[in-house]
Amino acid sequence: MSPQRKIAVLGGGAWGTALAANSRRAGHEVTLYARNADTVAEINGARTNSRYLGDVVLPDGIRASTDAAEVLDRADIVLAVIPAQSLGGALKELRPAVPVEAPVVLCAKGIERTTGRRMSEVARDSLPEHRIGILSGPSFAADVARGLPTAVTVATEDESVAASLARALSGPAFRCYSSVDVTGVELGGAIKNVLAIAAGASTGRGFGASAQAALITRGFAELRRLGKAVGARAETIMGLSGLGDLMLTCSSPQSRNYSYGLALGRGEDLSGRPLAEGVATAPIASELCERLSVKAPIIDATAALLDGKITIDEAVEALLRRPLKSED
C-alpha cells in the first residue's frame, strides 16, 4: 500500500464522490470540494450522496466542504473531477489555492468545444506551473463507489510521476496502470463518448445487435486512425482507456452517453437529461478529423445527428451506401 497522502477531490458528483471513496479505502486522507451545501452536509453526516449514487454508503473519514481553499490546503494529489467544458475556467479560479507541488489529475473526458483543445492542454494553460495527469478507463462511478473491481490508466509525461500516482490511487479493488501517453489516454476517453451516443441511438431505434457490433467496431477503427494522426500510441488505443472504455460505455445504460443515445433513438424528450459529455465533444471531434484528413463517417454522422441535420435513418442509410472497401 502507498504511504498515506492527502488527496483533494474537486467535484461532488458521482465520479468525484466515487474517487473520494476509493482514495479513502486506499488509506489516504481525503477532502472533497462540492458547491452544493446539501451534498456536503449529506456526505459528512450520512456518508451518502443520494443525488448521484443512491444508497451507496461511503467509507468513513471523507471530509467534504464548500470551501475549495480548505479542501486544497496541503494536498499531495489533486483529482479534478470537473466537466470538460467548465475545466479551464474552474482551474483558473482555483489556481491560487492549488499547491504547486501537487500533481493535478484530470478525471473528466472530453475535448473543449470552443477551441478543440484536449483537457491536458486546457489545464496547462490554467495551471502552467503544475504537473498534469489524466485518469481514464472503463469505470462506472457506482461500481467504484461500491468497491467493485475496476482497472484504469493514469498518465503523465513523466514516467516516475505516473508510476507514483498509479501506486497512490490504486485501492483494494481499484487497479491503476501507468502510462506516459497522455494524448492517447485522453483521446480514447473523449471519442468513446461520441461513439457511445451512436451505439445508443442505434439500439434505441431498434436496429439490432448486429448493427451495434458493426458500429462499435468501425467506430473503433476511426478512433485508431485519429489516434495515429495525433501521435497516440497504438497500444494505448488498444488498452483500457481506448478499447476497454469503448466496450463498457457502448454496452450499458449506466453510461450517460449511451443512455442519451438510447433516448435519441427512441425519439424521447432530451431536455433535463444528465450531462452527456459526448454531445459537446461530437462536433469538435468531427472538425478535428476533417482538419487532420482522418476519415470518420460515424463520428461525422453522430455530430450531424446531434445537430439535427440528419435523422437516424438517414445517417444509417448514408453509412451503408458508402463505397465498398477493404477493412482497415
N, C-alpha and C positions, 0 to 999 in steps of 0.2 A: 504494500500500500504506500502511496506517495505521502510525504510529510504533510502535515496539516497546513493549508493555505487559507487566506481569506479570499473568498470568491464573491464578487459583486455581480448580481444579475440585474440587467436593465430591461424591465418588461414584465408585467404581471399577468400576461395572457397564458394560454395553455402551454406553449412551448417554454416560455420563461420559467413558469412555475415548475414544469417537469424537470428542467435542467437544474433548478434550485434543489429539487428533491433528490436528484441523482447526486449532486455535489455534496449534499448533506450525508447521504448514505456512504459516500466515499470518505467521510471523516473530516470534511472541511468546515470551517466557519463560513456561514452563508448569510448574506444580506441580499434583499430583493427590493428593487425600486418599482413602484406602481403608482400611477397618477390617481387612481380611484381609491378614495379613503375607505370605502366599504370593503373593497377587495383586501386592502391592507389589514383592516380590522379582523376580517374573517380568517385570513392566513395566520395572523398572530394569535387569535382567540380559539378558533375551531379547528385549525390545521387543515382547512379545506379551501378550495377556490371553486365553489359550486357553479359559478357562471361559466367557467371554461372546462372544468374537469369533473363535474358532477359530484359524486360522493367519495371520490378518491381521497384517502386520508394521507396527509403529508407527514414526512418524518418530523419528529420533534426538533426544535432548535433553529428553524429558519426564521430570521427576523426581517419582517417587511416594513417598509417606510415610504411615505410620500416625499421624503427629503432625499434628493439624489446625492447631495454632498455627504450626508451622513452614511449612506449606503456605500459610496465610493471611497470613503476615508480609509486609508491604509490597505486598500485592496491589492492583492498579489496578482489576481487574474480578473479581467472584466469580461463578462459574457453579454454582448449587446444583442438582445432579442427584440429588435426594433424593426417594424415593417420596412421593406426595401425602399419604398417611395418616400419615407419620412426619415431615413437614416442620416443623410447629410446634415439636415437642419438640426436634428436632435443631438448629434455628436458635437457640432459646433457650439451648441448651447451648453453642453455638459463639459466641454473641454477643460475649463479651469479646475474642475473637480476630479478629473481622471488622472491618477498617478502616472507620471511619465514612465516609470519602470515597469508598470503592469502591462502585459500583453492584452490587447483588446481583440477578442474572438467574436467574429460576426456570425450570428446564428439564424439570420433570415435569408431567404433565397429570392433572387430577382435581379433585374437589370434596371438601372434608373431610367425611367421613361423619357424624361426631358433631355437627357444627354447621351444615353447609350452606354454609360459607364457601368462597369461591374462594381459590386459592393466594396471590394478592396480598394478600388480607385477612388470611390466616394469617401471612404473612411480615411485614406491617406491625405486627401485634401482637407478634411476636417481636423484630423489629428496627425499632422506631419511629423511629429517627434516620437510617435508611438509605434511599437511593433504590432502589426495587424495579422490576424489569423482568420481562418474560415473553418466552421464546423458544419458538415453536411453528410447526408447519408440516409438510408431507408429507416425512418423512425417516425412513429406516431406519438404525439405528446402523451396520450392516455396510457400507452404501453410503458413509456419511460417513467411516467409518474407512478405507475403501479409497481415498478421494479421488474418488468418483464425483460427477457434477454433482447438486447439490441446491440448492433455494431455500426459505427460511423467512422468518418475520416476527419481528422483535424489537420489543417495545412497552414504552414507559414513558409516564407522564403528561406528561413534559417533552419536547417535540419535539426540542430540541437534544441532549438526552441520548440519546434513541432513535436519532437520526442518527449520533451519535458511536459508540454501541455497534454499530450496523449496519456502520459502516466497520471497526471494530476486529475484529469477529467474522467478517467476510467473508474467505474464503480463495480460493485459486486455482480451486477448483471448488465453493465454498460461498457462495451469494449471499444476503445478508440485506436484506430490505426493512424500513424503519422504520415505526412506527405510534404514535399516542397512544391508540389504542382498546384499553386493557389488558383491559377487560371482554370485548370481542368476541373478542380473540385467545385468552384463556384459556378462554372458554366453548366455542369451537369445538374446542379440544384436548381438553376434558373430555367433551363429549357424543359426539364421534365414536367414542370408545372403547366407549360403550354400544351405539351403532348397529352397530359392527363385530362385537360379540358376537352381535347379532341376525342380521346378514348371514351370519356363520359358521355359526350354528345352522341357518339356512335351507338353506345349501349342504350341511351335514353330514347333514341329514335327507333330502336328495335332492329338494328342491322345484324345482330347475332355475334356469337363468339369468334367465328372465323374472321369476320371483318375487323373485330377488335384486335385479334392477334396480328393480322396483316398491318394494321395501322400502327401498333406499337413497334413492330419490327422495322417497318420502313421509317417510322419516326426516329428510331434509334440510329438508323443509317444517316439521317440528317444531322443528328447530334454528333455523330462521329466525324462527318465531313466538316461541320462547323468547328469542332474541337481541333482538327488538324489545321484549319485555316488560321486559328488564333494561337497556335503553338502549344496546345494542351497535349499531355502525354496520352498515348493510346491506352495504356494500362489503367490510367485514371478513369477514362471514359468507360472502360470495361468493368470498373470496380464498383465499390459501394456507392460512391457519390454520383455515379453515372448510371450504369445499367441497373444496379441494385435499387437505387431510389426510383428509377423509372418503373421498374416492375411493381414496387409497392404502391406508388402513387396512382398508377393506372388500373389498379385492381380492387380498390376498396372505397366504399362510400365514406370511410373515415377521412379520406383526403378531401379537403375543401375544394381543390381544383377539380377533381373527378366528380364530386357532388355538384359543383357548379355546371359542369358539362352535362351531367345527367338531367338537371333541371332545364338546361337549354334545349337538350334533345327532346324532352317531353313537352316543350312549349309552356313551361311554368313561369310564373312571375319571378323575376330575378332580383327585384328590389328588396333590400333589407337582408340579403344573404351574408353570411360571414365572409371576411376578406379572402379572396382567391387571388393570390399574387400573380398567377398566370395571365389574368385579364389585363393587367398593366404591362406585363412583360411581352405578350404576344406581338404587339405592333412594332416595338423596338427590336425584338428578335428577328422579325421579318425584314426590317430595314437593314439590320446588321448583315443578314445573309445576302441581301441584294448588294450591299456595299462590298462584300468580300467575294462576290460571284459564286456563292455556295447555293447549289440547288436545294431548295427546301419547300417542296409543294405542300406538305402537310402543315408546316408552321405558317406558310403564307395563307393557306385556306382557313386555318384557325383564326388568324388575325382578321381576315376579311369577314368571317362569320361573326366574330365578336363585334365588329364594326357595323354589322347589319348590311354589308354589301352583297352578301350571298346567303342563300338558305343552306341547311344541312344537305338536302337532296342535291342541290346544285354543286356543292363542294365535293360530294362523293362522285357525282357524275363527271366532274372535271378531272378528278384524280384517276378514275377508271379509263378515261379517254386519252390520257397522256400516252405519247408514243411508247411502244414496247421497246424494252432494252434489256441488257444483261443485268443481273443482280449485282449491286456493289455495296 
